């Protein structure tokens, strides 16, 4: 079985890396119409389409191990989003 599955969804590419998925199920909780866990507790696509872009991106971005990614038609990665830069707690009060 191939560990990486790519699906085309309304001009987007959804990539599922089964070798990274550990079955937390955050994506399923956020988009149960789109995702489910299989018999091995690995995410699979239930059915393509019918989910808002924001829901798809939020569900994929919720994956703590980045097993899911979404790219637009030009190949630009929509998620996982890069981590935010650390905020400095040091306040200069001269």
Buried (B, 14 or more C-beta within 10 A) or exposed (E): EEEEBEEEBEEBBBBBBBEBBEEBBBBBEBBEEBBBBEEEEBBBBBEEEEBEBEBBBBBBBBBEEEBBBBBEEEEEEBBBEEEEEEEEEEEEEE
